[in-house]
Structure formats: structure tokens, C-alpha cells
Amino acid sequence: MRARRKQKLFVILGMVALVAVAVGLTLYALRSNINLFFSPVQIVAGDAPLERQIRAGGMVKEGSVKRDPESLDVTFTVTDYVEDVRVRYSGILPDLFREGQGVVVVGRLQPEGWVRADEVLAKHDENYMPPEVAEALEEAGYAPEDYQDKAAEVGERLDAERRVDQE
């Protein structure tokens, strides 16, 4: 092999090695930032990792929202109508958050089986359901349209109760 050809071979091998190292470092860095979606069924089954950031979604179970009057702490239950997961959150909830509506929480699953939420994301209109929630409901054998109707019904009832309380 000539010297010039040998030099080209080393340059190409060096570039391939650098690209491999760059790809490896990128994948390693992204690994800690990825937060996967889990439904309550998957969380209860033990599929979700403990103490690692995840997204959990479903519907806010009716009658489950408990607010601490002394702080911004809120506990509520997220359900896919098969299993339930308790969520604890400290902060201001989105304006569209209410019982019977679709929600996605970003947080960490605790060893006791509840989620400590860092962020709560609520739906943005009457017909919207987060795609992950709709998919999880379908996998559990439920049609998301049924729950959108139920969510609208619960929302109307809660609005009516609020109007009565204000009068």
C-alpha cells in the first residue's frame, strides 16, 4: 500500500471514529431527557420506571380533586377507566383543568405508586384528547369518543354547580 493511500485510509477511519463518538454522546445525553408516556394501566402493571421523568395521562377522575387550602398543593386521580393513579402537584393548575377532562402530567413515579407531578397539561377544547390518552384508552378497549361525551357532560354539570354556588 502506498503512503498516500495509507494516509487517506487513516483519515477516513478517523472520521468514522469521530462520528461514532459524536453519535454515542448524543444518544447518551438524550437518554436522560426522554420522558415516555404511560397510561395508568401500564403504571400499575409496573411498566413505568421509578424516579425517572415520565408522562402519565388519562382522565381526571370525578370527585378526586383535593386542594390544600393553606398552599397550592393539589392531589387528584388520573384514570383510564381500568386503573387509577394518584397524582400530587404543587402549583397553579391550568385554567382548563377540571374533573372528567383529559390531562397529561409530567413527573416522577414514586415507589409507593403515585406520581409527583412537575407539570400538568390540560386539554384545550371540548373535543380534544391528548393523542397518547386516546391511544391508551383504545388499547384498553374503550372508544375515546365515549369519554369525550362523558367529559363534556361532567364539565356542564360542574359549571352548573359553580353557577348555583355563586348565586
C-alpha positions as CSV (number, residue, x, y, z in Angstrom):
1,M,0.0,0.0,0.0
2,R,1.4,3.4,-0.9
3,A,1.9,6.1,1.7
4,R,-0.7,8.4,0.1
5,R,-3.3,5.6,0.1
6,K,-2.5,4.7,3.7
7,Q,-2.9,8.3,4.8
8,K,-6.4,8.5,3.1
9,L,-7.4,5.3,4.9
10,F,-6.3,6.7,8.3
11,V,-8.2,9.9,7.7
12,I,-11.4,8.1,6.7
13,L,-11.1,5.7,9.8
14,G,-10.5,8.8,12.0
15,M,-13.6,10.5,10.7
16,V,-15.7,7.4,11.1
17,A,-14.5,7.1,14.7
18,L,-15.3,10.7,15.4
19,V,-18.8,10.4,14.0
20,A,-19.3,7.2,16.1
21,V,-18.2,9.0,19.3
22,A,-20.4,12.0,18.5
23,V,-23.5,9.8,17.9
24,G,-22.8,7.8,21.1
25,L,-22.5,11.0,23.2
26,T,-25.7,12.5,21.6
27,L,-27.7,9.3,22.4
28,Y,-26.3,9.2,25.9
29,A,-27.3,12.8,26.5
30,L,-30.8,12.3,25.1
31,R,-31.4,9.2,27.1
32,S,-31.8,11.2,30.3
33,N,-34.1,13.8,28.7
34,I,-36.6,11.4,27.1
35,N,-39.9,11.2,29.0
36,L,-42.1,8.4,27.8
37,F,-45.9,8.3,28.0
38,F,-47.5,5.7,30.3
39,S,-51.2,5.1,30.9
40,P,-52.5,4.2,34.4
41,V,-52.8,0.5,33.3
42,Q,-49.1,0.5,32.4
43,I,-48.1,2.3,35.6
44,V,-50.0,-0.1,37.8
45,A,-48.6,-3.1,35.9
46,G,-45.1,-1.9,36.7
47,D,-44.0,-0.9,33.2
48,A,-43.1,2.7,34.1
49,P,-39.7,3.4,35.6
50,L,-39.4,4.6,39.2
51,E,-37.9,8.0,40.0
52,R,-37.4,8.9,36.3
53,Q,-39.3,11.6,34.5
54,I,-42.4,10.2,32.7
55,R,-45.6,11.5,31.2
56,A,-48.8,9.9,32.6
57,G,-52.2,10.6,31.1
58,G,-55.8,9.9,31.3
59,M,-58.9,11.5,32.6
60,V,-59.2,13.3,35.9
61,K,-61.4,11.1,38.0
62,E,-64.6,12.8,39.1
63,G,-64.6,13.6,42.8
64,S,-60.9,13.0,43.2
65,V,-59.5,16.6,43.2
66,K,-58.4,17.6,46.7
67,R,-56.9,21.1,47.3
68,D,-55.0,22.1,50.4
69,P,-56.5,25.5,51.5
70,E,-53.2,26.5,53.1
71,S,-51.0,26.0,50.0
72,L,-51.0,25.3,46.2
73,D,-50.8,21.6,46.8
74,V,-53.4,19.5,44.9
75,T,-53.9,15.8,44.7
76,F,-56.1,14.1,42.1
77,T,-56.5,10.8,40.4
78,V,-55.8,10.1,36.8
79,T,-57.8,7.2,35.3
80,D,-58.1,5.3,32.1
81,Y,-61.3,3.7,33.4
82,V,-59.4,0.5,34.0
83,E,-56.8,1.6,36.6
84,D,-56.2,4.7,38.7
85,V,-53.0,6.6,39.6
86,R,-52.8,9.3,42.3
87,V,-51.0,12.5,41.4
88,R,-49.6,15.1,43.7
89,Y,-48.9,18.6,42.3
90,S,-47.8,21.8,43.9
91,G,-48.5,24.9,41.8
92,I,-51.2,26.6,39.8
93,L,-53.3,24.3,37.7
94,P,-54.2,25.2,34.1
95,D,-57.5,27.1,33.7
96,L,-58.9,24.2,31.7
97,F,-58.1,21.6,34.4
98,R,-61.3,20.0,35.8
99,E,-62.7,16.7,36.8
100,G,-63.7,14.4,33.9
101,Q,-61.3,16.1,31.4
102,G,-58.2,14.7,29.7
103,V,-54.9,15.5,31.3
104,V,-51.2,14.7,30.9
105,V,-48.9,15.1,33.9
106,V,-45.1,15.2,33.6
107,G,-43.4,14.0,36.7
108,R,-41.7,11.1,38.6
109,L,-43.3,7.8,39.6
110,Q,-42.7,7.2,43.3
111,P,-42.1,3.7,44.8
112,E,-45.5,3.9,46.6
113,G,-47.2,4.1,43.2
114,W,-48.2,7.8,43.0
115,V,-46.8,10.4,40.6
116,R,-45.1,13.6,41.9
117,A,-46.0,16.0,39.0
118,D,-43.8,18.8,37.9
119,E,-46.2,20.0,35.2
120,V,-49.9,19.4,34.5
121,L,-51.1,19.8,30.9
122,A,-54.9,20.1,30.3
123,K,-56.8,19.8,27.1
124,H,-57.6,22.9,25.1
125,D,-61.2,22.5,23.9
126,E,-64.2,20.3,24.4
127,N,-63.3,17.8,21.7
128,Y,-59.5,17.5,22.3
129,M,-58.0,14.5,24.0
130,P,-54.2,14.1,24.1
131,P,-53.2,11.5,21.4
132,E,-51.4,9.4,24.0
133,V,-54.5,9.3,26.2
134,A,-56.8,8.4,23.3
135,E,-54.4,5.6,22.2
136,A,-54.2,4.2,25.8
137,L,-58.0,4.2,26.0
138,E,-58.2,2.4,22.7
139,E,-55.7,-0.2,23.8
140,A,-57.7,-0.8,27.0
141,G,-60.8,-1.4,24.7
142,Y,-62.5,1.9,25.1
143,A,-63.5,4.4,22.5
144,P,-62.2,7.9,23.2
145,E,-65.4,9.5,21.8
146,D,-67.4,7.9,24.6
147,Y,-65.2,9.7,27.2
148,Q,-65.3,13.0,25.3
149,D,-69.1,12.9,25.6
150,K,-68.8,11.9,29.3
151,A,-66.2,14.7,29.9
152,A,-68.5,17.3,28.3
153,E,-71.4,16.1,30.5
154,V,-69.2,16.3,33.7
155,G,-68.0,19.7,32.6
156,E,-71.5,21.0,32.1
157,R,-72.6,19.6,35.5
158,L,-69.6,21.2,37.3
159,D,-70.3,24.5,35.6
160,A,-73.9,24.3,36.7
161,E,-72.8,23.6,40.3
162,R,-70.5,26.6,40.2
163,R,-73.2,28.9,39.0
164,V,-75.5,27.7,41.8
165,D,-72.7,28.2,44.3
166,Q,-72.2,31.8,43.1
167,E,-75.9,32.7,43.5
